[in-house]
Amino acid sequence: MGLELYLDLLSQPCRAVYLFAKANRIPFEMQNVELFRGEHMTDEFARVNSLKRLPAMKDGDFTLAESAAILHYLSQKYNTPAHWYPRDLQARARVEEYLYWHADSIRGTLGSVLWIQVLGPLIDIHVPKEKVDRNRAFITQLLQHLEQKFLQDKPFLTGDQISVADLMALEELMQTFYAGFDVFEGRPKLAAWRGRVEATFGEELWQETHEAIRKLCADPKSLKDIPLAMQEGMKLRLSKIP
């Protein structure tokens, strides 16, 4: 059995892995796992990833979880161009510096917008205004860090060429953008950076990859028949928004 990627393209890190594999012409079989149907919680999926999270990867008998680890593995196994995950020690350290910061800050904070604007109302939960305002303030601060610490005056977050850092970052920002909070408005540097990242993948692949999240945000009711167990999980996730 060849490489299998377990993905749901509603998920930001899943889209990052999908785009990376497609752009680098890595042969893989996509196993679509629908998060909001609870398909990641099954015993069958647990044999691939006992953490029951996406994305996940299976390469023969070897399984791997976590998007950053999967991207690193794919870049090494398929010898992708060095700019994605640099071989130079210091250049690679810059990419990893971003990825560690991303996991601790960007990942949870920006993702909350989809829950507040789209998923909460879908199950009749409306996040209090003070929480919404606090989330927006956190996001504004993180975007300033993204621009001032990482992007600065460079074409990409860690240098003159795109890396997995740009891919992971932009997917989080796009999730927020589609959910109704335009994080690029009034931020010309970020907007120009977005354009450069998108151009790397080409319009056709970019549109294909984001079709599901665009559809969900435009018409939340297209997500039908959410199992009750998943609704309880969604309520728990919403309750944890600070």
Secondary structure, DSSP 8 states (H G I E B T S, - for coil): --EEEEE-TTSHHHHHHHHHHHHTT---EEEE--GGGTGGGSHHHHTT-TT--S-EEEETTEEEESHHHHHHHHHHHTT--TTTS-SSHHHHHHHHHHHHHHHHTHHHHHHHHHIIIIIHHHTT----HHHHHHHHHHHHHHHHHIIIIIITTSSBTTBSS--HHHHHHHHHHHHHHHTT--TTTT-HHHHHHHHHHHHHH-HHHHHHHHHHHHHHHH-GGGS----HHHHHHHHHHHHT--
